[in-house]
Amino acid sequence: MFHIINSMDMPTYMIMLLVIFGMDVYGLIKYRKVKALWKVPVYLQPVTLIAIAINRVIKEYAPYTHLHNVSVAVTLTIGGIWFVIICITGYISKKRS
């Protein structure tokens, strides 16, 4: 699956990210009045998608530069924070049930 995503050209990749971003925003709007713990990682998902999109643009147009290295570090950090928040949210949900 990662090979398919990495082999996409830039417009196809950005359209895929925009569709995912749109579905995420639609879900946030649809369930805005629901008080649930799963909404915490969902609110952080657009930030992760924007970081991934910026990283891909920099990788495409300015590879092997300091800006690319910083972009990779920021994307990995944001992705790691998102993953930790998902794990904490799952743990808290399991404790409540």
Stockholm file with secondary structure:
# STOCKHOLM 1.0

chainA/1-97         MFHIINSMDMPTYMIMLLVIFGMDVYGLIKYRKVKALWKVPVYLQPVTLIAIAINRVIKEYAPYTHLHNVSVAVTLTIGGIWFVIICITGYISKKRS
#=GR chainA/1-97 SS CHHHHHTSCHHHHHHHHHHHHHHHHHHHHHTTTCCCTTHHHHHHHHHHHHHHHHHHHHHHHSTTSHHHHHHHHHHHHHHHHHHHHHHHHHHHHHHHC
#=GC SS_cons        CHHHHHTSCHHHHHHHHHHHHHHHHHHHHHTTTCCCTTHHHHHHHHHHHHHHHHHHHHHHHSTTSHHHHHHHHHHHHHHHHHHHHHHHHHHHHHHHC
//
